[in-house]
Amino acid sequence: MLGRRRWLALAAIMTSVLALPAVSHASDSLTTRKPVKVNKGFKLSLFATQAFKGSTPGGSSQPASLSALLTRGPETASYDFRKGIKFSARKNLKSGRIKGSFVQHRGRINMAFRATSKARKTDVPKGCTGQPGAQRDGILKGKFRLKADRLKTVRITRIRVTLVRPGTITNCNGNPGPGGGAFHGTTLNASRSGRHQRVDVFVQKPRHGRVNYTVSLAKFSNAYSFSWTLRLTSAPRTSYTTSSDLSKGTLRSVPPQLAGSAQFSGSPVVGGSLADGFSSGKLGGTLRAKLRSKGTLRPFKNGKLQAVQSRS
């Protein structure tokens, strides 16, 4: 999970870089090398980025940000802050500091980075030209305090991290990046977005193999984004069944963390034969995810979710 989180965060930075046609500079970032075990058996990872200002009038910019990721088995709780954070680092990446108070009275951070290794070069992405960046491993020490809902107050004083300075990109001929094959099977994607909140239920049943479930709740504003997610990657095939024309679907419990059931009802297959296509409709029922970090997520508490069921 940590590796995926790190690469997703770095990919987000590089995406903004590759979108610019001229010389581009990304901000320094900090990623966790070894998560720290905290409350109730969860592991904490930190990720931070410096503030970035566009080099031209009207250019893209972003504030300094800090993300705290708490994981245990299939469960993840994420707390991202984009206001009140200050992140500075020396040019040689030998030292740095992150400090600030978290919005929503969630806590604060005041930690200093000290390098424990020499700087090493980071390559320019494949298909691009420019100057390589650099990175240094080190230790982040100080005080970190986060009010993490059912996990209560999470505190650490030390964590192993890497400080990264991305290279300068002058030109890119596409963005190949790592890829994967197309998914073949049946998918149910249901969601509801409200004011500063979103709930999602996502299920994939490959033609062969186990079923993947994701149930999540997100709360957000311009200053923060919090999310709580249950992700099951090996549920029984009988936990998700559909009619041949995709107009019906049933989700069943996967003990111990996914209880209840849900039913999809929609139009018959659109856009293809019975071998593919999609159906639009709604998903409702009693399905609920039991999370140590947040309590019980009830996706249908406020009614059914808009949903699409598809086969490819």
C-alpha positions in Angstrom: 0.0 0.0 0.0 2.7 2.4 0.8 4.5 1.9 -2.5 1.2 2.5 -4.4 0.5 5.6 -2.4 4.0 7.0 -3.0 3.8 6.4 -6.7 0.3 7.8 -7.0 1.5 11.0 -5.3 4.6 11.3 -7.4 2.5 10.6 -10.5 0.2 13.4 -9.7 3.2 15.8 -9.5 4.6 14.5 -12.8 1.2 14.7 -14.5 1.1 18.5 -13.8 4.7 18.8 -15.0 4.1 16.9 -18.3 1.1 19.0 -19.1 3.2 22.1 -19.5 4.9 22.7 -22.9 7.8 24.8 -21.7 10.4 24.4 -19.0 8.7 23.1 -15.9 9.6 22.8 -12.2 7.9 20.6 -9.6 8.1 21.3 -5.9 10.0 19.2 -3.4 8.2 16.3 -1.8 8.7 14.0 1.2 7.6 10.4 1.3 7.7 7.7 4.0 10.3 4.9 3.7 9.1 2.9 6.6 5.6 3.3 8.2 5.3 3.7 11.9 3.0 1.4 13.9 0.4 3.5 15.9 -3.0 3.0 17.5 -5.0 -0.2 17.2 -2.4 -1.9 15.0 -2.5 0.7 12.2 0.6 1.9 10.3 1.1 5.6 9.6 2.8 7.0 6.5 3.3 10.7 5.8 3.6 12.5 2.4 4.2 16.2 1.9 4.7 18.7 -0.9 6.1 22.2 -0.9 4.1 25.2 -2.1 4.4 25.8 -5.8 3.9 29.0 -7.8 3.5 29.2 -11.6 6.5 30.7 -13.4 4.2 32.8 -15.6 1.2 35.1 -14.8 -1.9 32.9 -14.4 0.3 29.8 -14.2 -0.7 26.8 -12.0 0.1 27.0 -8.3 -0.5 24.9 -5.2 -0.2 25.4 -1.5 2.1 23.3 0.7 0.3 20.1 1.7 0.5 17.2 4.1 -1.1 13.7 3.9 -1.3 11.2 6.7 -2.2 7.6 5.6 -3.3 5.0 8.2 -3.6 1.4 7.0 -4.4 -1.9 8.5 -5.2 -4.9 6.3 -8.0 -3.9 3.9 -8.8 -0.7 5.7 -7.4 2.8 5.0 -8.0 6.2 6.6 -6.5 9.2 4.8 -6.2 12.8 6.1 -5.0 15.4 3.6 -4.4 19.0 4.6 -3.9 21.8 2.1 -4.0 24.8 4.4 -1.9 26.0 7.3 1.2 23.9 6.3 4.7 25.2 5.8 7.4 23.0 4.2 10.9 24.2 3.6 14.1 22.3 2.6 17.8 23.3 2.0 19.0 23.3 -1.6 21.3 20.4 -0.9 18.4 18.4 0.7 20.5 18.0 3.9 17.8 19.3 6.1 14.2 20.6 6.1 11.2 21.3 8.2 7.4 20.8 8.1 5.2 22.7 10.5 1.6 23.8 10.8 -1.8 23.4 12.5 -4.4 21.1 10.9 -7.8 22.5 9.9 -10.9 21.1 11.6 -9.0 21.1 14.9 -7.3 17.8 13.8 -3.9 18.5 15.4 -0.5 19.8 14.3 3.0 19.0 13.1 6.4 20.4 13.9 9.1 18.1 12.6 12.6 18.6 11.2 14.3 16.5 8.5 17.9 15.5 8.7 19.6 13.5 5.9 21.2 10.2 6.7 22.6 9.5 3.3 24.3 11.2 0.4 22.2 12.7 -2.4 21.5 10.5 -5.3 20.2 11.3 -8.8 16.7 10.7 -9.9 16.2 10.0 -13.6 14.3 12.2 -16.0 11.0 10.3 -17.0 11.2 8.1 -20.1 10.3 10.1 -23.2 11.3 13.4 -21.6 14.3 15.7 -21.8 15.7 17.9 -19.0 17.9 17.9 -15.9 17.7 15.0 -13.4 16.5 15.6 -9.9 17.9 14.4 -6.6 16.8 12.6 -3.4 18.1 11.9 0.1 17.0 9.4 2.7 16.7 10.7 6.3 14.8 10.9 9.5 11.9 13.2 10.3 11.9 14.1 14.0 9.7 16.3 16.2 6.0 16.3 17.1 3.1 15.0 15.1 -0.4 14.8 16.5 -3.6 13.8 14.6 -7.1 13.3 15.8 -8.1 10.3 13.8 -11.7 9.6 14.7 -12.2 6.1 16.2 -8.4 5.7 16.4 -8.3 8.7 18.7 -5.1 10.8 18.9 -2.2 9.5 16.8 1.2 10.7 17.9 4.7 10.1 16.6 8.1 11.7 17.2 10.2 9.9 14.5 9.7 8.4 11.0 12.0 7.4 8.2 11.5 9.4 5.0 13.0 10.4 1.7 13.2 14.0 0.6 12.8 14.3 -3.2 13.6 17.2 -5.6 12.2 16.4 -9.0 14.1 17.2 -12.1 13.5 20.1 -14.5 11.5 18.9 -17.5 12.0 20.8 -20.8 10.1 18.6 -23.2 8.2 15.3 -23.3 7.2 13.1 -26.3 4.2 11.5 -24.6 3.9 9.9 -21.2 4.3 6.1 -21.6 4.5 5.2 -17.9 3.7 1.8 -16.6 0.4 0.3 -17.8 -1.8 -2.7 -17.4 -4.1 -4.8 -19.5 -7.7 -3.9 -20.0 -10.1 -5.4 -17.4 -12.4 -8.2 -18.6 -15.4 -9.0 -16.5 -18.4 -7.3 -14.8 -18.2 -4.0 -12.9 -20.6 -2.1 -10.7 -19.9 1.5 -10.0 -22.2 3.4 -7.7 -21.9 6.8 -6.0 -23.6 9.8 -4.5 -22.0 13.2 -4.2 -23.4 15.9 -1.8 -22.1 19.1 -0.3 -18.5 18.3 0.8 -19.2 14.6 0.9 -19.1 11.6 -1.4 -19.9 7.9 -0.9 -18.8 5.1 -3.3 -19.4 1.4 -3.8 -17.2 -0.2 -6.5 -17.2 -3.9 -7.4 -15.3 -5.9 -10.0 -15.8 -9.5 -10.9 -13.2 -10.8 -13.4 -14.1 -13.5 -15.8 -11.9 -15.8 -13.7 -10.9 -15.3 -10.1 -12.1 -13.5 -7.0 -14.2 -10.4 -6.6 -12.9 -7.0 -5.6 -14.9 -4.7 -3.4 -14.3 -1.1 -2.5 -16.6 0.9 -0.1 -15.5 4.4 0.8 -16.7 7.7 2.3 -14.9 11.0 1.6 -15.4 14.5 3.2 -13.6 17.4 1.6 -13.3 21.2 1.1 -10.7 23.4 -0.5 -8.6 23.1 2.7 -8.8 19.3 3.4 -9.8 15.9 2.2 -10.6 13.0 4.5 -11.5 9.5 3.4 -12.2 6.1 4.9 -12.0 3.0 2.7 -12.5 -0.7 2.9 -10.9 -2.6 0.0 -11.4 -6.3 -0.3 -9.4 -8.0 -3.1 -10.3 -11.6 -2.6 -14.1 -11.9 -2.1 -16.0 -15.1 -3.1 -17.4 -15.0 -6.7 -20.9 -15.7 -5.2 -20.7 -12.3 -3.4 -21.6 -10.5 -6.7 -24.1 -11.9 -9.2 -25.9 -10.4 -12.1 -28.6 -11.1 -14.7 -27.5 -11.9 -18.2 -28.9 -8.5 -19.5 -27.2 -6.6 -16.6 -30.6 -5.2 -15.5 -30.2 -6.8 -12.1 -27.4 -7.4 -9.7 -26.9 -8.6 -6.1 -24.1 -7.9 -3.6 -23.8 -10.1 -0.6 -21.9 -9.9 2.7 -18.2 -10.8 3.0 -17.7 -11.4 6.7 -16.4 -10.0 9.0 -16.0 -6.5 7.6 -18.7 -6.3 4.9 -22.3 -7.1 6.1 -25.8 -7.0 4.7 -26.7 -7.0 1.0 -27.5 -4.6 -1.9 -29.5 -4.9 -5.0 -29.0 -3.1 -8.4 -31.9 -2.4 -10.7 -31.6 -0.8 -14.1 -32.3 -0.9 -17.8 -31.3 -3.9 -19.9 -28.0 -3.9 -21.7 -27.2 -0.7 -23.7 -24.4 -0.3 -26.2 -23.7 -3.9 -27.1 -24.8 -7.5 -27.1 -25.4 -9.5 -24.0 -21.7 -10.2 -24.0 -20.8 -6.6 -23.3 -22.4 -3.1 -22.8 -23.8 -1.4 -19.7 -26.9 -0.7 -17.7 -27.8 2.5 -15.8 -29.8 2.3 -12.6 -29.7 2.5 -8.9 -28.1 0.5 -6.0 -29.7 0.2 -2.6 -30.0 -2.1 0.4 -28.4 -2.8 3.8 -24.8 -3.3 2.7 -22.4 -1.8 5.2 -18.7 -1.7 5.9 -17.3 -2.1 9.4 -14.2 0.1 10.0 -12.0 0.3 13.0 -11.1 3.8 12.1 -14.5 5.3 11.5 -17.2 2.9 12.7 -19.8 1.5 10.3 -20.1 3.1 6.8 -23.7 2.9 5.6 -23.7 3.8 1.9 -27.5 3.8 1.6 -28.2 5.8 4.8 -29.6 8.7 2.7 -31.1 6.6 -0.1 -30.1 4.7 -3.1 -26.9 5.5 -5.1 -26.8 6.2 -8.9 -25.1 3.3 -10.5 -23.8 1.8 -13.7 -23.3 -2.0 -14.2 -21.1 -2.9 -17.2 -19.5 -6.0 -18.8 -16.4 -6.1 -21.0 
